[in-house]
Amino acid sequence: MSTEPMTPRGYDELLKEFKYLKDVEKPRVNVEKQRAAELGDRSENAEYHAAKEKLRHIDKRLFYLNSMVQKAQIIDPSTLDHNRAHFGATIHIIDQDTNESFTYTICGTLESEPENGLISVHSPLARALFGKEEGDEFSVVLPHGKKYFEVDSITYIDLFTLKKIHRDESHYGFH
């Protein structure tokens, strides 16, 4: 079985969502379904069919979350060497053709938000960044073709701090 790296806090959030869906949301929707079923003819009962559909979505999500829990490889990025790009590192890179700069943080699939610079460990860019040090040059094939970058800096910033910063920037229109 392949593993899925995630931060300790990301793992806790995963378990929290799983527990909420299993212990709160699914029983609530089951009650909705039972009440709708008591109304009579199920073939034309929109409430009944809606509740069944909600239960299907909940079950699919529970199945997915359960598989992620089983695959979880919990990594605390704060304990890793910050001289090289790795899981949890925030890497500032410069496009060698345009001199444009970008900042990305390598994280797990469930924690990724590409629009906010949080890229999955499985993305081509993250794979190209792994092991790089400040000053290293590298190339990567992206959807718009092959790009050439230089690693400007590597730091560690807690993933949830980054997410909060991005939410605040978005909320205040800075994004």
N, C-alpha and C positions, 0 to 999 in steps of 0.2 A: 504494500500500500504506500502511495506517495504521501509525503508530509506537506503540511501547509503552515509555514511560519506565521506567527502572530505575536504581538506584544502581550505581556501578562494582562494589561488592562483591556486589550482587544478580546482576549479569551474570556475575561469576566463579563464583558458586554455580550458576547456570544451566548454564554450560559444564561445571562439575565433574560435575553430575548427568548431563548428556548423555553425557559421556565415560565415566563409570562404567557407565551402562546399555549403551552401545554396545560398550565394550571388555571389560567384566567380566561383567555380569549376562546379557546376551544370549548370549554364547558359553557360559556356564555352563549356561543353560537349554537351549540347543541340544544340549549333551552329554547332559543329562537325557533329552531327547526321543529322541535316538539310542539310548541305552541301553534306554529303554522300548520302542522299536520293535523292538529285537532280541529282546524277550521273546515275540514271536509275534503272534497275531491282534490287530490294532489296533482292531477294532470293539468289543471288550470290554476294552480295555487302559486302565484308569483313569489310570495314571501317564503314558501317552502323551498322553491327552486333556488332562490337567492341565498338562503341559509345553507343549502347543500353545496352551492358553488363556493361560498365563503369557507366552508369546512374543507373542501378540496384544496383551496389555496393555502389554508393553514397547514394541512397535512403535508403538502408539497414543501412548504417552508420548513416545517419540523424535520422532514426527511433530510433536506439539504443541510440544515444547521447541525443535525445529529452526525452527518457524514463529516462536516467540518470539525466538530468536536473530536471525533475519532482520529482525524488526520492531524490535529493541532500539534505543532512543534512550538512550544512557548520559548521565545527568545527575549531577553531583556537587553535591548540595544545599549543601554547606559553602561553595561559592563564590558562592552567590546572595545577593541582598539579603534581609535578615531583617526588614525593616520591613513587608513584605506577605506574605500567605499564598501559598505556591507549593509545588511538588513538594518534598517532604522537610521542610517546615515542620511544627513541632509547635504546634498552635493550641489555646489554652484558651478555651472559649466558655461562656456562661451563658444558660440558657433564661430568656427574659424573662417567661414565665408562672409558672414554678415556682421560679425562682432557683437551680435545680440546675445544677451545673457539670460540664463534660465536657472531656476532653483527647483530641485526635485528631492523628495524624500522617498526612499525605498521602503515599502511596507508590504504587509500581507494582502491577499486578495480582498478579504472582507473589510479591511481598513482603507483600501485605496480610494482616492478621489482624484482621478487624473486632471480634472478641471481646476483643482487646487494644488497641483504639483505633487500629490501623493500617489506614486506609481507602484504598481504591483511588482513583486519580485519576479514574476513571470513575463513581464513586458520586455520587448527587445532592448529598450534603453537601459533598464535596470540590469539586465544580463550583461550588456556591454560595459556598464559602470563597475560591476563587481571587481574588487581587487585593485582598482585604480587609485593612484595617489595624486596629491596636488602637483600640477605641472604635466601630468600624463596627457597625451593626445590619443584620441581613439576615433574610430568611425563606427557608424551603425546604420543599418538599412531601416528606414522609417517609411510610413505610407507615402510620403512625398519624395522618396528617393534616398540615396545614400548621403549622410550628413557627417561632417567632421567637426569634432569638438575638442576643447581642452578643459581639463578639470582645474577650476580656479581655486576652490576651497572645499573642505569637507569638515562638517561640524555635526554635533548631535543636539537635536532639539526634540524634546518629548513630543510624540505624535499627537497626543490630545491637546497639548498647548498649541501646536500648529493648527489643528482643526478649529480650535476656539478663535485663533487669530483670523483664519479665513472666514469664519462665520461672522465675526465682528466687522471685518472689512466689507464683506458682502452686505451686511445689514446697514452699514453707514454709506454705502455707495462707493467705496474705494476700489472695488474689484474691477 
